[in-house]
Amino acid sequence: MPLPTEPIGSIPRPTDLLAAMSAYATGGISRERLHASEDAARRETIASFERIGVHTCPGGDHDCTHSADVGYTGLLLSLFRLNVGRFYIQLCSEPDRPRVLKAAQEHYKPGQVLFIGITDRINPRWETPEEIRDRVLEATRIIPVESLGTTDDCGFSPFADDTSTTPDTALQGEEPGGRNAHGIQHP
């Protein structure tokens, strides 16, 4: 049975929004104009994905991982109470992935799909196909296959000023150089 695979949705900000953010920071545009640019970027991104889900991750800003202080178990209990069908769960950098998977397995409801992170988009080291395979197999031992999907951990642009990947490249699912949305290098 094939597993569904989707990008997490942390899409790089469009150039128009980056320009508006810069202009606002220097006093060139009003807060209202900035908010209008943000709203336009959100509408465009949502239209590109056309799905509803919730993403959680332990944070990657400034080498911080808040899940080291607050575990996923309590967070997942709250998240799975939401009336959504898809959950995108960061998992690659978690030190105890089986614990997180077991917590998810205990709290999700029938009909919900758990998309688990199998690649770390902000880590410059690419995962090997064997590492990705092993992460998927690890999840299938805990989560029923019919409720399981795969994704990347935190998307292509976890920070507002990240311009390393363009929105078009991220939505196409492949970066320049052949690395796809799940970190696999194409020949």
N, C-alpha and C positions, 0 to 999 in steps of 0.2 A: 504494500500500500504506500503510494508516494505521500510525502509530507508536504503541506503547503509551505511556501517560503515567501516572506515579504521583507522589504527594508523597513527599518524602525520608523522612519519618517522625520528624523532630524535633518531636515533639508537645509542646505546653505541659503543664506538670505539673498534674495535677488539684488542685483546691482542698484536698482532704484531705491530699495529699502536701505541698503548700506550708505548710499549717497544722502538719503534723508536723515539717517542716524548721525552721520558726520556733520551735516548742515545744522541739525538741532544742537549738537554738542558745541558748535562754534557760534550759536545764536543766529544762524542764517534762516531758520524757519521756526514757526511756532510749534508748541506742543500739539495743537490740534492737527496741524499738517503732518507732523510725525505720526500721530495716531492714525490718520487717514492712510498713510503709506503702510503702516503695520497691518491695518485691516485689509488693505488690498493684497498684501503678500500672504496673509492667512487665507483669504478666500481662494487665491490662486493655488496655494499648496493643498488645501482641503479638497478642492475640485480635482486636483491631480490624483489624490488617493481614494476618494469616495468610499471611505469605510470609517467605522467608529471603534476605537479601542483605547486602552490605557497602557501607557508605558511607564515602567519604573526602572531606575538604575541607582547604584550606590553613589553616583557622582564621580566625575573625573576632573573637576576643575582644580587646578593647582595641586595635582597629585593627592587629592582628598578622596577618601572613600567613607562616606557617612555610615555605610552599613557596618563598618567596623565598630561603630558606637551603638547603632540601632539596627538590630537584625531584621531580615526580611519577614520573619514569621508574623510579627505584629502588623507590619505593613500589608502583607498579603491578606490577612484576615479582613482588614478594612477594605482593601481594593476589591476583593471578590464579592463584596456586598453590593457593588455598583451594578447597575443594570446595563452592562455592555457584554458583547460576545467575544471580544478578543483582548488578550492581555499579552503585552510584549515585555518580557522579563529579562533584564540584563543578567548574564550568568557567567561569562568568561572569566572575569577577574575575581569572582567570589572564591574565597579560600575553601569553602565547604559547599560545593555545588549540590551534592546529594541532600544536604539539610534543606536547602532552598527548594529543591524539587519536591521533597517530601512535604514541606509546608504548603506548597502550591497544590499538590495532589490532595491534601487534606481539606483545602478550602474552596477549590473551584467547584462550579455547579455544572450539571449536565448541559451540554450545548455550548459551553464556553470553550474557546480554543486558546491554548497556551503557546505562544510563540517564544521560544527560548533562544537567547543569544548564543550563537555558535562561533562568531568572529568578533574581534575587538577592533572597531574601525579607528580608534585613536591610538592604538599601539602600532608603532612603526614596523614591528616584526610580524610578518605574515604567518598565519597558521598553516600548518601542513594539511594536506587532505586527510591524513591519518588522525590528526588532532580533531579536525572537524567531525570525522566519522565517529571517533570515540565519544565526543560530546553528545552527538545524536543518540548513539547507542546507550550511553549513560542515562539519558532522559527517558528512552523507551523502556527502561527497566522499572521506572517509577510512574510515569505518566502514560495512560493508555494512548496508543498510536492515533486513534480517531480524534483525540483531543489535543494533539500535538502539532506544532508547526515550528519552523526555524526562522531566525532573523539575525541581524547584526546587533551588537550590544547597544550602542548609543547613537547610531546614525552617522551621517557624514559631517555634521556640523554641530558639535555639542556646545559651541560658544558663539555668541552673537557676532563677533568680529572675524570669524573663521572664513577665509576666502580660498582655502586650499583645494576645494572642489566646487565646481559650478553647479547651480541647480539643474541645468540640462543634463550634465554628466551624471549626477546622482539619480535623476529620474529615469535615465536610460539604463541604469543598473551596471554601468561599467566605467571605470576611471581610465584616463589616458594611460597607456602602458599595459592594458589588458586585465587589470585586477577588477573582478566583478563585485557586486554589492555584498558578497559574502567572502571577499578576500581571496578568492581562488584565481590564480594566474592562468590566463588562457595562452596557448601556444601562439 
